[in-house]
């Protein structure tokens, strides 16, 4: 039985927590200057470190060398609150989703009166705090407002607006946020090296994209790919199939066909999407993502594109640059608008294949677009045919 990645690599101090400096820096300063509040509210998307930060804060407060911003890791309290620890009697973690009523709040009040069994503070961590009923919060209000000297409260929630205002106003509120893709990519690359797993080029950016900025979700997906890999190697084809994304080769096929105005090849690509059982809406999302990448590649230098599209292999960047040139800036922008509009129309559609084929038709035929961008696309196409663009781009002869 193997422990999940997100549990094996759960941070044990604030320095190990990634992407949350707006929270960790002021908390560490408060710990160093001994200005710790009696109640905290940690809010933010799922899997971004709220409950982990609550445990780290409890570890910092009850460390034998503390309160400190860097727990020692060897004292009884630190060992019990480590990622593999058994838990501490003086740190009470409560699932507020199932303990959310008045009786549960009264139980917390009664337990808060008693002094800690061994450590400096008795700390109550209420996870999913937004699930507590208004009556439950009101029953907690007095103890949260004026707790005994030895009591600290930490509320963790994904929906801070559901925590009643009288509780929120008595806490220090720290909003967590999703981890940026570049930082997440560095992190999963580091974990892959730690796990001695060889990952094919292009896989980790897909994992980061699928994780959506949530560290736990991203590590769960990476763990799933590693578990299903052979010879400690994660292959691109298997990752694409498991994550549900469109294979880069199929995207290239459709993009190249549209750039050449080859309707037969474009519709053949659409047919492959359907015949392989892929979700048409997911294909359109991936197509829009690729068009966005082409716009970036076409508008920036090679170094700039590599910096923005981190994790993209060099050969793929070169291929995308050729595709961007084949399309042209105006046509790329128009195609992205058409695909984006079609993606909205496909929500709840009863015939997604029909919408997908109509989308390809609209992208292929600028004449069907009577907007300003459609007119510009037609002009650009004519200029390409007569060589005006090439002549304009050529350097003037020396005098």
C-alpha positions as CSV (number, residue, x, y, z in Angstrom):
1,X,0.0,0.0,0.0
2,X,1.5,3.3,-1.1
3,X,0.7,6.6,0.6
4,X,-0.7,9.2,-1.8
5,X,1.8,11.8,-3.1
6,X,-0.1,14.8,-1.6
7,X,0.2,13.1,1.8
8,X,3.8,12.1,1.5
9,X,4.9,15.6,0.5
10,X,2.5,17.6,2.8
11,X,4.5,20.6,4.0
12,X,5.6,20.6,7.6
13,X,6.6,24.2,7.9
14,X,5.7,27.5,6.1
15,X,8.9,27.5,4.1
16,X,7.8,24.3,2.3
17,X,4.3,25.8,1.4
18,X,4.3,26.9,-2.3
19,X,2.4,29.8,-3.8
20,X,1.0,31.4,-0.6
21,X,3.6,34.0,0.4
22,X,0.7,36.5,0.9
23,X,-0.3,34.3,3.9
24,X,3.0,32.7,5.1
25,X,5.0,35.9,5.3
26,X,2.7,37.9,7.6
27,X,2.0,34.7,9.7
28,X,5.7,34.1,10.2
29,X,6.2,37.8,11.1
30,X,3.4,37.5,13.7
31,X,5.0,34.4,15.2
32,X,8.5,36.0,15.3
33,X,7.2,39.2,17.0
34,X,4.8,37.3,19.3
35,X,1.7,39.1,17.9
36,X,-0.4,36.0,17.3
37,X,-4.1,36.5,17.3
38,X,-6.6,34.2,19.1
39,X,-8.6,33.3,16.0
40,X,-7.8,32.9,12.3
41,X,-9.9,32.4,9.2
42,X,-8.2,30.7,6.3
43,X,-10.2,30.8,3.0
44,X,-9.6,29.9,-0.6
45,X,-10.1,27.2,-3.2
46,X,-9.8,23.5,-2.4
47,X,-6.4,21.9,-2.2
48,X,-4.4,25.1,-1.9
49,X,-3.1,24.6,1.7
50,X,-5.6,25.9,4.1
51,X,-5.8,22.9,6.5
52,X,-2.1,22.2,6.1
53,X,-1.3,25.8,7.1
54,X,-3.6,25.5,10.1
55,X,-1.6,22.4,11.2
56,X,1.7,24.2,10.6
57,X,0.5,27.2,12.6
58,X,-0.5,24.8,15.4
59,X,2.9,23.2,15.2
60,X,4.6,26.6,15.4
61,X,2.6,27.7,18.4
62,X,3.1,24.5,20.4
63,X,6.7,23.8,19.5
64,X,9.0,23.4,22.6
65,X,11.2,26.2,21.2
66,X,8.2,28.3,20.3
67,X,6.2,30.1,19.5
68,X,8.4,30.1,16.4
69,X,8.0,30.6,12.7
70,X,10.2,27.5,12.1
71,X,9.2,24.5,14.3
72,X,12.1,22.3,15.5
73,X,10.6,19.1,14.2
74,X,12.0,17.0,17.1
75,X,10.0,17.9,20.2
76,X,7.0,15.7,21.1
77,X,4.5,18.2,19.8
78,X,6.3,18.6,16.5
79,X,6.6,14.9,16.0
80,X,2.9,14.3,16.8
81,X,1.9,17.0,14.3
82,X,4.2,15.9,11.5
83,X,2.9,14.4,8.3
84,X,3.3,10.9,9.7
85,X,2.4,11.8,13.3
86,X,-0.4,10.4,15.4
87,X,-1.9,13.8,16.3
88,X,-1.8,15.8,19.5
89,X,-4.3,15.8,22.3
90,X,-4.0,19.6,22.4
91,X,-4.7,20.2,18.7
92,X,-8.3,19.3,18.0
93,X,-9.2,19.0,14.3
94,X,-13.0,19.1,13.8
95,X,-14.8,18.3,10.5
96,X,-17.4,21.1,10.6
97,X,-19.4,19.4,7.8
98,X,-20.5,16.7,10.2
99,X,-20.2,18.6,13.5
100,X,-22.0,21.8,12.7
101,X,-24.8,22.2,15.2
102,X,-25.4,23.9,18.6
103,X,-24.6,20.7,20.5
104,X,-21.2,20.5,18.8
105,X,-20.5,24.1,19.5
106,X,-21.4,23.6,23.2
107,X,-19.0,20.6,23.3
108,X,-16.2,22.8,22.0
109,X,-17.0,25.5,24.6
110,X,-16.8,22.9,27.4
111,X,-13.5,21.4,26.1
112,X,-12.0,24.9,25.7
113,X,-12.3,25.6,29.4
114,X,-9.8,22.9,30.4
115,X,-6.1,23.6,30.2
116,X,-3.9,21.9,27.6
117,X,-2.8,18.4,28.5
118,X,0.9,19.1,27.8
119,X,1.5,21.9,25.3
120,X,1.4,25.7,25.4
121,X,-2.0,26.1,23.7
122,X,-5.2,24.1,23.1
123,X,-5.9,24.7,19.4
124,X,-9.2,24.1,17.6
125,X,-9.1,23.7,13.8
126,X,-12.5,23.8,12.2
127,X,-12.3,22.5,8.7
128,X,-15.1,23.3,6.2
129,X,-16.2,26.0,8.6
130,X,-18.9,27.3,6.2
131,X,-20.9,24.2,7.0
132,X,-21.5,25.3,10.6
133,X,-25.1,26.5,11.0
134,X,-25.9,30.1,12.1
135,X,-27.1,28.7,15.4
136,X,-23.8,26.8,15.8
137,X,-21.8,29.9,15.1
138,X,-23.9,31.9,17.5
139,X,-23.2,29.3,20.2
140,X,-19.5,29.7,19.5
141,X,-19.5,33.5,19.4
142,X,-18.7,34.2,23.0
143,X,-15.8,31.7,23.3
144,X,-14.3,33.0,20.0
145,X,-14.7,36.6,21.1
146,X,-13.1,36.1,24.5
147,X,-11.3,32.8,24.7
148,X,-9.1,31.7,27.6
149,X,-5.5,32.6,27.3
150,X,-4.6,29.0,26.3
151,X,-7.1,28.7,23.5
152,X,-6.6,29.4,19.7
153,X,-9.2,29.0,16.9
154,X,-8.4,28.4,13.3
155,X,-11.3,28.2,10.8
156,X,-10.7,26.8,7.3
157,X,-13.3,27.3,4.5
158,X,-13.7,27.4,0.8
159,X,-16.7,29.8,1.2
160,X,-15.9,32.6,3.7
161,X,-19.1,34.5,2.8
162,X,-21.0,31.7,4.5
163,X,-19.2,32.3,7.8
164,X,-21.4,34.8,9.7
165,X,-20.1,38.3,10.0
166,X,-19.9,38.3,13.8
167,X,-17.4,35.4,13.6
168,X,-15.4,36.8,10.6
169,X,-15.0,40.2,12.3
170,X,-13.3,38.5,15.3
171,X,-10.7,36.7,13.3
172,X,-7.7,37.6,11.2
173,X,-8.7,36.6,7.7
174,X,-6.1,35.2,5.3
175,X,-7.2,34.5,1.7
176,X,-5.4,31.7,0.0
177,X,-5.2,31.5,-3.8
178,X,-4.5,29.0,-6.6
179,X,-0.9,28.3,-7.3
180,X,0.4,29.9,-10.6
181,X,1.1,27.4,-13.4
182,X,4.9,28.2,-13.6
183,X,5.4,27.6,-9.9
184,X,3.3,24.5,-10.0
185,X,5.3,23.2,-13.0
186,X,8.6,23.6,-11.1
187,X,7.1,21.8,-8.1
188,X,5.8,18.8,-10.0
189,X,9.1,18.5,-11.9
190,X,10.9,18.4,-8.5
191,X,8.5,15.7,-7.2
192,X,9.1,13.6,-10.4
193,X,12.8,13.8,-9.8
194,X,12.3,12.9,-6.1
195,X,10.2,9.9,-7.1
196,X,12.8,8.9,-9.8
197,X,10.1,8.8,-12.4
198,X,10.9,9.7,-16.0
199,X,8.1,11.8,-17.5
200,X,7.7,12.3,-21.3
201,X,8.0,15.9,-22.6
202,X,4.6,17.7,-22.6
203,X,3.1,15.5,-19.8
204,X,3.7,17.8,-16.8
205,X,2.1,20.9,-18.4
206,X,-1.0,18.8,-19.0
207,X,-1.0,17.7,-15.4
208,X,-0.6,21.3,-14.2
209,X,-3.4,22.4,-16.5
210,X,-5.8,19.7,-15.3
211,X,-5.0,20.4,-11.7
212,X,-6.3,24.0,-12.2
213,X,-3.9,25.5,-9.6
214,X,-4.9,23.2,-6.8
215,X,-1.8,21.5,-5.4
216,X,-3.8,18.5,-4.0
217,X,-5.6,18.0,-7.3
218,X,-2.4,18.3,-9.3
219,X,-0.5,15.8,-7.1
220,X,-3.5,13.4,-7.2
221,X,-3.4,13.4,-11.0
222,X,0.4,13.0,-11.1
223,X,0.1,10.1,-8.6
224,X,-2.5,8.5,-10.8
225,X,-0.2,8.7,-13.9
226,X,2.8,7.3,-12.0
227,X,0.7,4.4,-10.6
228,X,-0.4,3.5,-14.1
229,X,3.0,3.8,-15.7
230,X,5.3,1.0,-16.6
231,X,9.1,0.9,-15.9
232,X,8.8,4.2,-13.9
233,X,8.1,6.1,-17.1
234,X,5.0,8.2,-17.8
235,X,4.3,8.2,-21.6
236,X,2.6,11.1,-23.3
237,X,-0.1,9.0,-25.1
238,X,-1.2,7.4,-21.8
239,X,-1.3,10.7,-20.0
240,X,-3.4,12.3,-22.8
241,X,-5.8,9.4,-22.8
242,X,-6.2,9.4,-19.0
243,X,-6.5,13.1,-18.6
244,X,-9.0,13.4,-21.5
245,X,-7.0,16.0,-23.5
246,X,-6.7,16.0,-27.2
247,X,-3.5,14.5,-28.6
248,X,-1.1,17.2,-29.9
249,X,-0.8,15.3,-33.2
250,X,-4.6,15.6,-33.8
251,X,-4.6,19.2,-32.9
252,X,-1.7,19.8,-35.3
253,X,-3.6,18.0,-38.0
254,X,-6.7,20.2,-37.7
255,X,-4.7,23.4,-37.3
256,X,-2.6,22.7,-40.3
257,X,-5.7,21.8,-42.4
258,X,-7.5,25.0,-41.4
259,X,-4.3,27.1,-42.2
260,X,-4.2,25.5,-45.6
261,X,-7.9,25.9,-46.1
262,X,-8.1,22.1,-46.6
263,X,-11.7,21.4,-45.7
264,X,-11.4,17.6,-46.4
265,X,-8.5,17.2,-44.0
266,X,-10.2,19.5,-41.3
267,X,-13.4,17.5,-41.4
268,X,-11.4,14.2,-41.3
269,X,-9.8,15.4,-38.1
270,X,-13.3,16.2,-36.7
271,X,-14.3,12.6,-37.6
272,X,-11.3,11.2,-35.8
273,X,-12.4,13.1,-32.7
274,X,-15.8,11.5,-32.8
275,X,-14.6,8.0,-33.8
276,X,-12.1,7.9,-31.0
277,X,-14.8,8.7,-28.4
278,X,-13.4,12.0,-27.4
279,X,-15.7,14.7,-25.9
280,X,-16.3,17.3,-28.7
281,X,-16.4,20.1,-26.1
282,X,-13.1,19.1,-24.6
283,X,-11.6,19.1,-28.2
284,X,-12.9,22.6,-28.7
285,X,-11.4,23.8,-25.4
286,X,-8.1,22.3,-26.5
287,X,-8.4,23.9,-29.9
288,X,-9.0,27.3,-28.3
289,X,-6.0,26.7,-26.0
290,X,-3.8,25.9,-29.0
291,X,-5.0,29.0,-30.9
292,X,-4.2,31.1,-27.9
293,X,-0.7,29.6,-27.9
294,X,-0.3,30.4,-31.6
295,X,-1.3,34.0,-31.0
296,X,1.4,34.3,-28.3
297,X,4.0,32.6,-30.4
298,X,3.2,34.8,-33.4
299,X,3.2,38.0,-31.4
300,X,6.4,37.5,-29.4
301,X,10.0,36.5,-29.9
302,X,11.2,32.9,-29.5
303,X,12.5,33.7,-26.0
304,X,9.3,35.4,-25.0
305,X,7.2,32.5,-26.2
306,X,9.3,30.0,-24.4
307,X,9.0,32.1,-21.2
308,X,5.2,32.3,-21.4
309,X,4.6,28.7,-22.6
310,X,6.9,27.1,-20.0
311,X,7.2,23.3,-20.3
312,X,6.5,23.3,-24.0
313,X,9.2,21.3,-25.9
314,X,11.4,23.3,-28.3
315,X,10.3,21.3,-31.3
316,X,6.7,22.0,-30.6
317,X,7.4,25.7,-30.2
318,X,9.0,25.7,-33.7
319,X,6.0,23.9,-35.1
320,X,3.6,26.3,-33.6
321,X,5.7,29.3,-34.9
322,X,5.3,27.8,-38.5
323,X,1.5,27.4,-37.9
324,X,1.2,31.0,-36.6
325,X,2.9,32.3,-39.8
326,X,0.7,30.1,-42.0
327,X,-2.4,31.5,-40.3
328,X,-1.6,35.2,-40.1
329,X,-2.3,37.4,-37.1
330,X,-5.8,38.6,-38.2
331,X,-7.0,35.1,-39.2
332,X,-5.7,33.7,-35.9
333,X,-7.6,36.3,-33.9
334,X,-10.8,35.7,-35.8
335,X,-10.5,31.9,-35.5
336,X,-10.0,32.2,-31.8
337,X,-13.2,34.4,-31.5
338,X,-15.2,31.9,-33.6
339,X,-14.0,29.0,-31.5
340,X,-14.7,30.8,-28.2
341,X,-18.3,31.6,-29.3
342,X,-18.8,28.0,-30.4
343,X,-17.6,26.8,-27.0
344,X,-20.3,28.8,-25.3
345,X,-23.0,27.5,-27.7
346,X,-21.9,23.9,-27.1
347,X,-22.9,24.1,-23.4
348,X,-25.8,21.7,-23.0
349,X,-26.0,21.1,-26.8
350,X,-27.9,17.9,-27.8
351,X,-25.7,17.4,-30.9
352,X,-22.1,18.4,-30.1
353,X,-20.8,16.8,-33.3
354,X,-23.0,19.1,-35.4
355,X,-21.8,22.2,-33.5
356,X,-18.2,21.1,-34.0
357,X,-18.6,20.6,-37.7
358,X,-20.3,24.0,-38.1
359,X,-17.5,25.6,-36.1
360,X,-14.9,24.2,-38.5
361,X,-17.0,25.5,-41.4
362,X,-17.1,29.0,-40.0
363,X,-13.4,29.0,-39.3
364,X,-12.6,27.8,-42.9
365,X,-14.9,30.4,-44.6
366,X,-14.2,34.0,-43.7
367,X,-16.8,35.1,-46.1
368,X,-19.4,33.8,-43.7
369,X,-18.2,36.3,-41.1
370,X,-19.7,39.8,-41.8
371,X,-17.9,41.4,-38.8
372,X,-14.9,43.7,-39.1
373,X,-12.5,40.9,-38.2
374,X,-14.0,38.8,-41.0
375,X,-13.3,41.5,-43.5
376,X,-9.8,41.9,-42.3
377,X,-9.3,38.2,-42.6
378,X,-10.4,38.2,-46.2
379,X,-8.1,41.2,-47.0
380,X,-5.2,39.4,-45.3
381,X,-5.9,36.2,-47.3
382,X,-6.0,38.2,-50.6
383,X,-2.7,39.9,-49.7
384,X,-1.1,36.6,-49.1
385,X,-2.3,35.3,-52.5
386,X,-0.9,38.3,-54.5
387,X,2.2,38.6,-52.3
388,X,1.5,42.0,-50.9
389,X,2.4,41.0,-47.4
390,X,5.7,39.5,-48.5
391,X,6.6,42.6,-50.5
392,X,5.7,44.8,-47.5
393,X,7.8,42.8,-45.2
394,X,10.9,42.8,-47.6
395,X,13.6,45.3,-46.7
396,X,13.9,48.4,-48.9
397,X,16.9,48.3,-51.3
398,X,20.0,50.3,-50.4
399,X,20.3,53.7,-52.0
